[in-house]
Amino acid sequence: MPSKLLIKKTVLSAALATSTALAVAAGTALPANAEEPAPLEPAQAEAFRELVRDYLIENPDVIVEALQIYEQRQQAAEAERQQAALVAQRGALNEDPSSPVLGNPEGDVTVVEFFDYRCPYCKSIATAMRDLVDEDPNVRLVMKEFPILSQESVDAARAALAAGRQGLYEEFHFALMERGGSMSEPEVMAVAESVGLDLERLRADMQAPEIEEALRRNYAVGDAVGITGTPAMVIGNTVVPGMVGIDRLRELVAQARAEAS
């Protein structure tokens, strides 16, 4: 539902459009090079407001149309802003050395995934993401730990990045995604032990300032390109919010590949 501020702005725009239309109808429209008219007297301003009010009451569809136009303009402006942000943040998205890379590190299409280990939708698409890199040898999958749901999310993300220091990021990542329920510290450590991680070293590495800084950079780049929830992906020049299936992933990769060629 539009906010009161949005309605106010739109009605004001409609009022301006109405005044112009009425002026044209009366043959009194100002030429392009005309000077600005003098401010209306209070009585004139009140009469004008009543005129606009009556017009809008008689033509309520004008408000609906104006709201639709305003929304379209806002969406277009956001899309333009997002594309500019993708260009500006391309290095941070694709080349941050602290972000683990799965699939082919030299692949011709980079898929950047933002996720949270407590997000059920992230868990649901984990198999599709693994299938994508398994079936397409030229996909480069950049993993952006983006813990936004709870402190457990943050701790699990720290553990995953720390697992990368032992060369077991991928195994640990998918093992966590396959696990249901919460991400309490004992559960995370049980998963870590199951994939062969040294738990003492893992706990120490989780506190490394480099891991804290890596998460801060992920939050920053996510915010810059408009990531507001998980899962979300950046594939080529497209930001993909929400859960998608393997068929849609294939389409987006093909599109990115075609755009790059």
LORO-88978 format. One record per residue: residue number from 0; x, y, z of N, C-alpha, C in turn. Coordinates in nm, 3 decimals, always signed. Layout:
// residues N
NUM|X|Y|Z|X|Y|Z|X|Y|Z
...
// end
This chain:
// residues 261
0|+0.086|-0.119|+0.000|+0.000|+0.000|+0.000|+0.089|+0.124|+0.000
1|+0.060|+0.225|-0.088|+0.145|+0.344|-0.094|+0.145|+0.416|+0.040
2|+0.259|+0.476|+0.074|+0.268|+0.552|+0.197|+0.196|+0.685|+0.181
3|+0.164|+0.749|+0.296|+0.098|+0.879|+0.290|+0.186|+0.981|+0.218
4|+0.316|+0.970|+0.240|+0.408|+1.063|+0.173|+0.403|+1.044|+0.023
5|+0.400|+0.917|-0.021|+0.393|+0.889|-0.164|+0.265|+0.945|-0.223
6|+0.151|+0.924|-0.152|+0.023|+0.975|-0.200|+0.027|+1.128|-0.209
7|+0.085|+1.192|-0.107|+0.094|+1.337|-0.107|+0.174|+1.387|-0.226
8|+0.290|+1.324|-0.249|+0.373|+1.366|-0.361|+0.301|+1.346|-0.493
9|+0.232|+1.235|-0.506|+0.165|+1.204|-0.631|+0.049|+1.299|-0.658
10|-0.027|+1.328|-0.551|-0.138|+1.420|-0.569|-0.088|+1.559|-0.607
11|+0.023|+1.600|-0.549|+0.081|+1.729|-0.587|+0.121|+1.729|-0.733
12|+0.179|+1.618|-0.778|+0.216|+1.608|-0.919|+0.091|+1.613|-1.007
13|-0.013|+1.542|-0.962|-0.138|+1.543|-1.037|-0.197|+1.684|-1.042
14|-0.186|+1.756|-0.931|-0.237|+1.892|-0.928|-0.164|+1.980|-1.028
15|-0.034|+1.964|-1.037|+0.044|+2.042|-1.132|+0.003|+2.008|-1.274
16|-0.012|+1.878|-1.301|-0.054|+1.837|-1.435|-0.193|+1.889|-1.467
17|-0.281|+1.888|-1.368|-0.416|+1.937|-1.388|-0.417|+2.085|-1.419
18|-0.338|+2.161|-1.345|-0.334|+2.306|-1.368|-0.284|+2.338|-1.507
19|-0.186|+2.262|-1.554|-0.133|+2.283|-1.689|-0.240|+2.252|-1.792
20|-0.310|+2.138|-1.771|-0.414|+2.100|-1.866|-0.524|+2.203|-1.871
21|-0.563|+2.254|-1.755|-0.669|+2.355|-1.752|-0.623|+2.484|-1.819
22|-0.497|+2.518|-1.799|-0.446|+2.639|-1.862|-0.446|+2.626|-2.014
23|-0.405|+2.509|-2.062|-0.404|+2.484|-2.207|-0.546|+2.492|-2.260
24|-0.641|+2.430|-2.188|-0.781|+2.430|-2.232|-0.835|+2.572|-2.239
25|-0.790|+2.656|-2.150|-0.838|+2.794|-2.148|-0.761|+2.884|-2.242
26|-0.659|+2.829|-2.306|-0.579|+2.909|-2.398|-0.485|+3.002|-2.330
27|-0.448|+2.970|-2.202|-0.363|+3.062|-2.127|-0.230|+2.999|-2.089
28|-0.193|+2.888|-2.152|-0.066|+2.824|-2.119|+0.049|+2.917|-2.149
29|+0.148|+2.915|-2.063|+0.263|+3.002|-2.081|+0.355|+2.947|-2.188
30|+0.415|+3.033|-2.271|+0.516|+2.986|-2.364|+0.639|+2.939|-2.288
31|+0.723|+2.863|-2.360|+0.839|+2.801|-2.295|+0.933|+2.904|-2.235
32|+0.942|+3.022|-2.299|+1.038|+3.122|-2.251|+0.973|+3.226|-2.161
33|+0.851|+3.200|-2.116|+0.783|+3.299|-2.033|+0.844|+3.302|-1.893
34|+0.830|+3.416|-1.829|+0.879|+3.429|-1.692|+0.784|+3.358|-1.597
35|+0.834|+3.324|-1.480|+0.750|+3.259|-1.379|+0.640|+3.354|-1.336
36|+0.515|+3.305|-1.327|+0.407|+3.393|-1.283|+0.424|+3.433|-1.137
37|+0.362|+3.544|-1.102|+0.367|+3.589|-0.963|+0.293|+3.490|-0.874
38|+0.333|+3.480|-0.748|+0.263|+3.389|-0.656|+0.115|+3.424|-0.646
39|+0.033|+3.320|-0.628|-0.110|+3.341|-0.616|-0.143|+3.410|-0.484
40|-0.245|+3.493|-0.489|-0.298|+3.550|-0.365|-0.365|+3.436|-0.286
41|-0.377|+3.452|-0.154|-0.439|+3.347|-0.072|-0.574|+3.301|-0.126
42|-0.658|+3.395|-0.167|-0.790|+3.358|-0.217|-0.777|+3.279|-0.348
43|-0.684|+3.321|-0.433|-0.662|+3.250|-0.558|-0.609|+3.109|-0.533
44|-0.516|+3.097|-0.438|-0.459|+2.967|-0.406|-0.568|+2.872|-0.354
45|-0.657|+2.925|-0.268|-0.765|+2.843|-0.215|-0.859|+2.798|-0.326
46|-0.888|+2.890|-0.419|-0.976|+2.856|-0.532|-0.910|+2.749|-0.620
47|-0.779|+2.763|-0.637|-0.708|+2.664|-0.718|-0.712|+2.526|-0.650
48|-0.690|+2.525|-0.518|-0.694|+2.397|-0.446|-0.832|+2.333|-0.457
49|-0.936|+2.414|-0.448|-1.071|+2.360|-0.462|-1.093|+2.304|-0.602
50|-1.039|+2.373|-0.701|-1.052|+2.328|-0.840|-0.984|+2.192|-0.859
51|-0.863|+2.181|-0.805|-0.790|+2.055|-0.816|-0.864|+1.945|-0.740
52|-0.911|+1.979|-0.620|-0.983|+1.879|-0.540|-1.105|+1.828|-0.615
53|-1.184|+1.919|-0.671|-1.304|+1.879|-0.744|-1.268|+1.792|-0.864
54|-1.160|+1.831|-0.931|-1.119|+1.752|-1.049|-1.081|+1.610|-1.009
55|-1.006|+1.597|-0.900|-0.962|+1.465|-0.858|-1.078|+1.381|-0.805
56|-1.173|+1.445|-0.739|-1.291|+1.371|-0.693|-1.371|+1.319|-0.812
57|-1.382|+1.401|-0.915|-1.456|+1.360|-1.034|-1.377|+1.261|-1.119
58|-1.244|+1.261|-1.104|-1.159|+1.175|-1.186|-1.061|+1.098|-1.097
59|-1.110|+1.009|-1.011|-1.019|+0.939|-0.917|-0.917|+0.851|-0.988
60|-0.946|+0.811|-1.110|-0.851|+0.727|-1.183|-0.720|+0.801|-1.208
61|-0.724|+0.933|-1.205|-0.602|+1.012|-1.225|-0.502|+0.980|-1.114
62|-0.553|+0.966|-0.992|-0.463|+0.937|-0.879|-0.400|+0.800|-0.896
63|-0.482|+0.701|-0.934|-0.430|+0.566|-0.955|-0.325|+0.566|-1.066
64|-0.354|+0.633|-1.174|-0.259|+0.639|-1.285|-0.130|+0.709|-1.243
65|-0.145|+0.818|-1.169|-0.026|+0.890|-1.123|+0.059|+0.804|-1.031
66|-0.006|+0.728|-0.942|+0.068|+0.638|-0.853|+0.143|+0.532|-0.933
67|+0.078|+0.479|-1.035|+0.143|+0.377|-1.118|+0.264|+0.435|-1.191
68|+0.248|+0.556|-1.243|+0.359|+0.621|-1.313|+0.473|+0.649|-1.217
69|+0.438|+0.696|-1.098|+0.541|+0.724|-0.997|+0.617|+0.597|-0.962
70|+0.544|+0.486|-0.941|+0.608|+0.360|-0.907|+0.700|+0.313|-1.019
71|+0.654|+0.326|-1.143|+0.737|+0.286|-1.257|+0.865|+0.368|-1.263
72|+0.853|+0.496|-1.237|+0.971|+0.583|-1.239|+1.068|+0.546|-1.127
73|+1.012|+0.515|-1.010|+1.096|+0.474|-0.898|+1.169|+0.343|-0.929
74|+1.098|+0.249|-0.990|+1.160|+0.121|-1.025|+1.269|+0.140|-1.129
75|+1.242|+0.227|-1.227|+1.343|+0.253|-1.329|+1.466|+0.320|-1.269
76|+1.443|+0.413|-1.178|+1.556|+0.481|-1.113|+1.637|+0.384|-1.029
77|+1.567|+0.293|-0.958|+1.637|+0.194|-0.877|+1.716|+0.097|-0.964
78|+1.658|+0.058|-1.077|+1.729|-0.032|-1.168|+1.855|+0.034|-1.222
79|+1.844|+0.162|-1.254|+1.960|+0.237|-1.304|+2.067|+0.249|-1.195
80|+2.022|+0.279|-1.073|+2.116|+0.289|-0.961|+2.185|+0.156|-0.936
81|+2.108|+0.049|-0.944|+2.164|-0.083|-0.917|+2.267|-0.122|-1.022
82|+2.239|-0.090|-1.148|+2.335|-0.122|-1.253|+2.465|-0.045|-1.234
83|+2.453|+0.082|-1.195|+2.573|+0.162|-1.168|+2.651|+0.103|-1.051
84|+2.577|+0.057|-0.950|+2.642|-0.003|-0.833|+2.713|-0.133|-0.871
85|+2.652|-0.213|-0.958|+2.716|-0.337|-1.000|+2.849|-0.310|-1.070
86|+2.852|-0.206|-1.151|+2.977|-0.169|-1.219|+3.080|-0.124|-1.116
87|+3.038|-0.039|-1.024|+3.130|+0.015|-0.924|+3.180|-0.092|-0.828
88|+3.097|-0.192|-0.800|+3.131|-0.294|-0.700|+3.179|-0.425|-0.761
89|+3.205|-0.425|-0.891|+3.239|-0.552|-0.958|+3.360|-0.620|-0.894
90|+3.461|-0.543|-0.863|+3.579|-0.602|-0.801|+3.549|-0.662|-0.664
91|+3.474|-0.588|-0.582|+3.439|-0.637|-0.449|+3.350|-0.760|-0.458
92|+3.264|-0.765|-0.557|+3.176|-0.880|-0.575|+3.253|-1.004|-0.620
93|+3.336|-0.986|-0.721|+3.396|-1.101|-0.789|+3.535|-1.139|-0.740
94|+3.610|-1.043|-0.687|+3.753|-1.067|-0.667|+3.801|-1.053|-0.523
95|+3.713|-1.041|-0.427|+3.756|-1.031|-0.288|+3.825|-1.162|-0.249
96|+3.953|-1.158|-0.214|+4.025|-1.282|-0.184|+3.974|-1.356|-0.061
97|+3.896|-1.289|+0.023|+3.842|-1.356|+0.141|+3.713|-1.432|+0.113
98|+3.658|-1.415|-0.006|+3.535|-1.486|-0.043|+3.570|-1.618|-0.110
99|+3.530|-1.730|-0.051|+3.562|-1.859|-0.113|+3.503|-1.872|-0.252
100|+3.573|-1.944|-0.337|+3.527|-1.966|-0.475|+3.511|-2.115|-0.497
101|+3.393|-2.155|-0.541|+3.366|-2.293|-0.577|+3.353|-2.304|-0.729
102|+3.352|-2.427|-0.778|+3.346|-2.445|-0.922|+3.480|-2.417|-0.985
103|+3.478|-2.355|-1.101|+3.599|-2.326|-1.177|+3.650|-2.185|-1.145
104|+3.762|-2.170|-1.077|+3.813|-2.036|-1.044|+3.838|-1.950|-1.168
105|+3.856|-2.015|-1.284|+3.882|-1.941|-1.408|+3.758|-1.942|-1.498
106|+3.642|-1.972|-1.443|+3.520|-1.981|-1.524|+3.484|-1.851|-1.594
107|+3.410|-1.865|-1.703|+3.375|-1.747|-1.783|+3.250|-1.675|-1.731
108|+3.177|-1.736|-1.640|+3.061|-1.670|-1.579|+3.076|-1.680|-1.427
109|+3.066|-1.564|-1.362|+3.075|-1.560|-1.216|+2.936|-1.545|-1.156
110|+2.903|-1.635|-1.066|+2.779|-1.627|-0.989|+2.819|-1.593|-0.845
111|+2.763|-1.485|-0.793|+2.792|-1.444|-0.656|+2.667|-1.474|-0.571
112|+2.683|-1.557|-0.470|+2.570|-1.594|-0.386|+2.584|-1.533|-0.247
113|+2.480|-1.463|-0.203|+2.468|-1.411|-0.066|+2.374|-1.504|+0.010
114|+2.415|-1.551|+0.126|+2.335|-1.651|+0.197|+2.358|-1.644|+0.347
115|+2.268|-1.710|+0.418|+2.272|-1.718|+0.564|+2.244|-1.864|+0.599
116|+2.324|-1.922|+0.687|+2.308|-2.064|+0.718|+2.178|-2.095|+0.792
117|+2.114|-1.997|+0.849|+1.987|-2.021|+0.916|+1.868|-1.995|+0.825
118|+1.894|-1.952|+0.703|+1.787|-1.920|+0.608|+1.736|-2.049|+0.544
119|+1.609|-2.085|+0.563|+1.559|-2.210|+0.505|+1.559|-2.210|+0.353
120|+1.543|-2.092|+0.293|+1.544|-2.085|+0.147|+1.685|-2.104|+0.092
121|+1.784|-2.057|+0.167|+1.923|-2.080|+0.127|+1.953|-2.230|+0.130
122|+1.903|-2.296|+0.232|+1.921|-2.441|+0.240|+1.853|-2.511|+0.122
123|+1.736|-2.459|+0.083|+1.660|-2.522|-0.025|+1.731|-2.513|-0.159
124|+1.805|-2.404|-0.182|+1.871|-2.390|-0.312|+2.014|-2.442|-0.312
125|+2.062|-2.489|-0.198|+2.202|-2.534|-0.191|+2.229|-2.646|-0.290
126|+2.136|-2.739|-0.303|+2.156|-2.850|-0.396|+2.162|-2.799|-0.539
127|+2.076|-2.703|-0.573|+2.077|-2.647|-0.708|+2.208|-2.576|-0.737
128|+2.262|-2.505|-0.637|+2.389|-2.437|-0.657|+2.502|-2.538|-0.680
129|+2.501|-2.645|-0.604|+2.603|-2.748|-0.622|+2.588|-2.816|-0.758
130|+2.464|-2.843|-0.798|+2.440|-2.905|-0.929|+2.488|-2.813|-1.041
131|+2.467|-2.682|-1.022|+2.507|-2.586|-1.126|+2.656|-2.593|-1.153
132|+2.737|-2.591|-1.047|+2.882|-2.592|-1.069|+2.931|-2.731|-1.111
133|+2.857|-2.834|-1.075|+2.898|-2.969|-1.116|+2.872|-2.992|-1.264
134|+2.761|-2.937|-1.315|+2.724|-2.965|-1.454|+2.784|-2.865|-1.553
135|+2.819|-2.746|-1.505|+2.876|-2.644|-1.594|+3.019|-2.616|-1.551
136|+3.116|-2.669|-1.623|+3.256|-2.654|-1.582|+3.311|-2.513|-1.596
137|+3.232|-2.421|-1.649|+3.280|-2.285|-1.666|+3.208|-2.185|-1.577
138|+3.145|-2.233|-1.471|+3.083|-2.145|-1.373|+3.177|-2.127|-1.255
139|+3.192|-2.004|-1.216|+3.274|-1.966|-1.101|+3.178|-1.915|-0.994
140|+3.168|-1.983|-0.881|+3.071|-1.950|-0.777|+3.141|-1.883|-0.659
141|+3.113|-1.756|-0.639|+3.172|-1.679|-0.530|+3.075|-1.679|-0.412
142|+3.124|-1.722|-0.297|+3.040|-1.737|-0.179|+3.052|-1.615|-0.087
143|+2.941|-1.547|-0.068|+2.937|-1.430|+0.020|+2.858|-1.463|+0.146
144|+2.932|-1.492|+0.253|+2.867|-1.513|+0.381|+2.794|-1.384|+0.419
145|+2.663|-1.395|+0.440|+2.581|-1.275|+0.465|+2.486|-1.302|+0.580
146|+2.540|-1.321|+0.700|+2.458|-1.359|+0.814|+2.375|-1.243|+0.869
147|+2.245|-1.250|+0.850|+2.158|-1.138|+0.888|+2.044|-1.180|+0.980
148|+2.031|-1.309|+1.008|+1.914|-1.355|+1.081|+1.934|-1.365|+1.232
149|+2.055|-1.392|+1.277|+2.076|-1.409|+1.421|+2.225|-1.416|+1.450
150|+2.257|-1.417|+1.578|+2.396|-1.436|+1.619|+2.445|-1.574|+1.579
151|+2.358|-1.672|+1.583|+2.395|-1.806|+1.537|+2.439|-1.802|+1.391
152|+2.371|-1.721|+1.311|+2.409|-1.705|+1.170|+2.551|-1.652|+1.159
153|+2.581|-1.551|+1.241|+2.714|-1.491|+1.239|+2.819|-1.593|+1.279
154|+2.792|-1.668|+1.384|+2.889|-1.766|+1.433|+2.912|-1.877|+1.328
155|+2.805|-1.920|+1.262|+2.819|-2.023|+1.159|+2.900|-1.969|+1.041
156|+2.878|-1.843|+1.005|+2.955|-1.783|+0.896|+3.103|-1.773|+0.932
157|+3.132|-1.734|+1.055|+3.270|-1.729|+1.101|+3.335|-1.868|+1.093
158|+3.259|-1.969|+1.136|+3.312|-2.105|+1.132|+3.340|-2.149|+0.989
159|+3.251|-2.113|+0.897|+3.271|-2.152|+0.758|+3.396|-2.088|+0.699
160|+3.413|-1.958|+0.724|+3.533|-1.891|+0.673|+3.658|-1.947|+0.740
161|+3.648|-1.980|+0.867|+3.762|-2.040|+0.936|+3.793|-2.178|+0.879
162|+3.689|-2.252|+0.839|+3.709|-2.384|+0.778|+3.790|-2.372|+0.650
163|+3.774|-2.259|+0.581|+3.850|-2.238|+0.460|+3.999|-2.235|+0.484
164|+4.040|-2.196|+0.604|+4.182|-2.194|+0.637|+4.239|-2.335|+0.651
165|+4.151|-2.433|+0.666|+4.194|-2.572|+0.671|+4.163|-2.645|+0.539
166|+4.124|-2.568|+0.439|+4.098|-2.626|+0.307|+3.971|-2.706|+0.298
167|+3.877|-2.683|+0.391|+3.754|-2.763|+0.392|+3.628|-2.676|+0.387
168|+3.640|-2.560|+0.324|+3.523|-2.471|+0.319|+3.406|-2.538|+0.248
169|+3.427|-2.589|+0.130|+3.316|-2.644|+0.051|+3.246|-2.758|+0.124
170|+3.324|-2.849|+0.180|+3.265|-2.962|+0.251|+3.182|-2.915|+0.372
171|+3.239|-2.820|+0.445|+3.170|-2.769|+0.564|+3.045|-2.691|+0.525
172|+3.056|-2.609|+0.422|+2.943|-2.528|+0.375|+2.822|-2.616|+0.342
173|+2.842|-2.716|+0.259|+2.727|-2.798|+0.218|+2.678|-2.886|+0.332
174|+2.767|-2.926|+0.422|+2.724|-3.003|+0.538|+2.634|-2.918|+0.628
175|+2.668|-2.791|+0.644|+2.583|-2.702|+0.722|+2.449|-2.680|+0.653
176|+2.451|-2.663|+0.521|+2.328|-2.640|+0.447|+2.235|-2.762|+0.451
177|+2.293|-2.879|+0.462|+2.211|-3.000|+0.466|+2.149|-3.024|+0.604
178|+2.200|-2.953|+0.703|+2.152|-2.975|+0.839|+2.029|-2.890|+0.867
179|+1.926|-2.950|+0.921|+1.807|-2.876|+0.958|+1.820|-2.816|+1.097
180|+1.718|-2.742|+1.136|+1.716|-2.688|+1.271|+1.805|-2.566|+1.289
181|+1.843|-2.544|+1.413|+1.920|-2.424|+1.447|+2.068|-2.443|+1.414
182|+2.145|-2.340|+1.445|+2.289|-2.344|+1.421|+2.360|-2.311|+1.553
183|+2.326|-2.383|+1.658|+2.390|-2.360|+1.787|+2.537|-2.400|+1.778
184|+2.614|-2.350|+1.871|+2.759|-2.378|+1.870|+2.788|-2.528|+1.875
185|+2.722|-2.607|+1.960|+2.750|-2.752|+1.959|+2.715|-2.818|+1.827
186|+2.605|-2.773|+1.765|+2.566|-2.832|+1.636|+2.667|-2.798|+1.527
187|+2.711|-2.672|+1.524|+2.810|-2.631|+1.424|+2.940|-2.709|+1.443
188|+2.982|-2.725|+1.567|+3.105|-2.798|+1.592|+3.092|-2.947|+1.559
189|+2.972|-3.000|+1.578|+2.950|-3.140|+1.540|+2.964|-3.158|+1.390
190|+2.911|-3.063|+1.315|+2.926|-3.068|+1.169|+3.073|-3.054|+1.131
191|+3.142|-2.962|+1.197|+3.284|-2.940|+1.169|+3.364|-3.068|+1.193
192|+3.336|-3.134|+1.302|+3.408|-3.259|+1.333|+3.377|-3.366|+1.230
193|+3.252|-3.368|+1.181|+3.211|-3.472|+1.086|+3.283|-3.459|+0.952
194|+3.329|-3.337|+0.917|+3.399|-3.320|+0.789|+3.552|-3.319|+0.807
195|+3.596|-3.343|+0.930|+3.739|-3.358|+0.953|+3.813|-3.234|+0.994
196|+3.742|-3.133|+1.042|+3.809|-3.010|+1.084|+3.872|-3.025|+1.223
197|+3.985|-2.958|+1.242|+4.050|-2.949|+1.373|+3.972|-2.845|+1.453
198|+3.897|-2.887|+1.555|+3.807|-2.797|+1.625|+3.880|-2.690|+1.705
199|+3.990|-2.724|+1.764|+4.065|-2.624|+1.841|+4.115|-2.513|+1.749
200|+4.169|-2.552|+1.638|+4.216|-2.451|+1.542|+4.098|-2.372|+1.486
201|+3.987|-2.440|+1.459|+3.870|-2.374|+1.404|+3.822|-2.264|+1.498
202|+3.810|-2.295|+1.626|+3.764|-2.195|+1.723|+3.859|-2.075|+1.729
203|+3.987|-2.101|+1.722|+4.084|-1.991|+1.725|+4.072|-1.905|+1.599
204|+4.061|-1.970|+1.484|+4.053|-1.896|+1.358|+3.924|-1.816|+1.347
205|+3.818|-1.863|+1.409|+3.691|-1.790|+1.403|+3.703|-1.649|+1.462
206|+3.798|-1.629|+1.550|+3.816|-1.499|+1.614|+3.914|-1.409|+1.541
207|+3.966|-1.455|+1.430|+4.066|-1.376|+1.357|+4.004|-1.246|+1.305
208|+4.074|-1.134|+1.319|+4.019|-1.006|+1.270|+3.993|-1.006|+1.121
209|+4.069|-1.087|+1.046|+4.047|-1.093|+0.902|+3.908|-1.147|+0.868
210|+3.858|-1.239|+0.950|+3.725|-1.294|+0.926|+3.619|-1.190|+0.958
211|+3.638|-1.115|+1.065|+3.546|-1.006|+1.096|+3.543|-0.904|+0.983
212|+3.659|-0.871|+0.931|+3.666|-0.773|+0.822|+3.602|-0.827|+0.695
213|+3.618|-0.955|+0.668|+3.555|-1.016|+0.550|+3.403|-1.003|+0.558
214|+3.346|-1.028|+0.674|+3.201|-1.014|+0.690|+3.158|-0.869|+0.673
215|+3.237|-0.777|+0.725|+3.203|-0.635|+0.709|+3.202|-0.597|+0.562
216|+3.298|-0.646|+0.487|+3.300|-0.615|+0.343|+3.180|-0.676|+0.272
217|+3.140|-0.796|+0.312|+3.023|-0.858|+0.251|+2.897|-0.776|+0.277
218|+2.882|-0.728|+0.400|+2.767|-0.643|+0.431|+2.769|-0.516|+0.345
219|+2.887|-0.458|+0.332|+2.899|-0.332|+0.258|+2.866|-0.350|+0.111
220|+2.921|-0.453|+0.049|+2.895|-0.471|-0.094|+2.750|-0.514|-0.116
221|+2.695|-0.594|-0.024|+2.555|-0.631|-0.036|+2.464|-0.510|-0.029
222|+2.493|-0.422|+0.065|+2.414|-0.300|+0.077|+2.427|-0.213|-0.047
223|+2.547|-0.205|-0.102|+2.571|-0.119|-0.217|+2.492|-0.163|-0.339
224|+2.476|-0.293|-0.359|+2.406|-0.341|-0.479|+2.260|-0.376|-0.451
225|+2.213|-0.345|-0.329|+2.071|-0.362|-0.302|+2.029|-0.499|-0.254
226|+2.119|-0.573|-0.189|+2.081|-0.702|-0.133|+2.013|-0.677|+0.002
227|+1.888|-0.718|+0.015|+1.813|-0.692|+0.137|+1.770|-0.820|+0.209
228|+1.799|-0.935|+0.153|+1.762|-1.061|+0.215|+1.837|-1.175|+0.151
229|+1.815|-1.294|+0.205|+1.882|-1.411|+0.152|+1.777|-1.517|+0.117
230|+1.807|-1.600|+0.016|+1.926|-1.594|-0.068|+1.913|-1.482|-0.171
231|+2.025|-1.441|-0.225|+2.030|-1.345|-0.335|+2.156|-1.372|-0.414
232|+2.149|-1.347|-0.542|+2.264|-1.371|-0.628|+2.287|-1.255|-0.723
233|+2.409|-1.242|-0.764|+2.445|-1.153|-0.873|+2.502|-1.242|-0.982
234|+2.437|-1.242|-1.097|+2.481|-1.324|-1.210|+2.496|-1.231|-1.329
235|+2.618|-1.206|-1.369|+2.641|-1.110|-1.475|+2.596|-0.972|-1.432
236|+2.503|-0.914|-1.508|+2.452|-0.780|-1.477|+2.316|-0.785|-1.409
237|+2.280|-0.899|-1.353|+2.148|-0.917|-1.295|+2.156|-0.951|-1.147
238|+2.080|-0.879|-1.066|+2.065|-0.913|-0.926|+1.940|-1.000|-0.914
239|+1.956|-1.116|-0.853|+1.847|-1.214|-0.845|+1.809|-1.233|-0.698
240|+1.702|-1.169|-0.652|+1.660|-1.188|-0.513|+1.574|-1.313|-0.497
241|+1.587|-1.379|-0.385|+1.498|-1.490|-0.355|+1.544|-1.623|-0.413
242|+1.462|-1.723|-0.389|+1.495|-1.860|-0.426|+1.461|-1.885|-0.573
243|+1.553|-1.946|-0.644|+1.531|-1.985|-0.784|+1.574|-2.130|-0.801
244|+1.516|-2.195|-0.901|+1.549|-2.334|-0.927|+1.663|-2.349|-1.026
245|+1.703|-2.471|-1.049|+1.818|-2.499|-1.135|+1.792|-2.453|-1.279
246|+1.669|-2.467|-1.327|+1.640|-2.425|-1.465|+1.659|-2.275|-1.481
247|+1.613|-2.198|-1.384|+1.629|-2.053|-1.391|+1.776|-2.015|-1.378
248|+1.849|-2.086|-1.296|+1.993|-2.060|-1.283|+2.063|-2.083|-1.417
249|+2.026|-2.189|-1.483|+2.087|-2.216|-1.615|+2.058|-2.103|-1.713
250|+1.933|-2.054|-1.711|+1.896|-1.944|-1.800|+1.978|-1.819|-1.771
251|+1.993|-1.788|-1.644|+2.066|-1.666|-1.606|+2.213|-1.677|-1.640
252|+2.271|-1.795|-1.624|+2.410|-1.816|-1.662|+2.427|-1.803|-1.812
253|+2.334|-1.861|-1.887|+2.340|-1.850|-2.034|+2.328|-1.706|-2.078
254|+2.240|-1.632|-2.011|+2.223|-1.490|-2.044|+2.350|-1.411|-2.015
255|+2.411|-1.436|-1.901|+2.535|-1.367|-1.866|+2.647|-1.402|-1.963
256|+2.652|-1.526|-2.003|+2.754|-1.571|-2.098|+2.734|-1.501|-2.233
257|+2.610|-1.489|-2.275|+2.580|-1.423|-2.404|+2.613|-1.274|-2.398
258|+2.582|-1.211|-2.285|+2.612|-1.069|-2.270|+2.761|-1.041|-2.270
259|+2.839|-1.135|-2.220|+2.984|-1.116|-2.211|+3.056|-1.145|-2.342
260|+2.989|-1.217|-2.432|+3.057|-1.257|-2.557|+3.053|-1.148|-2.662
// end
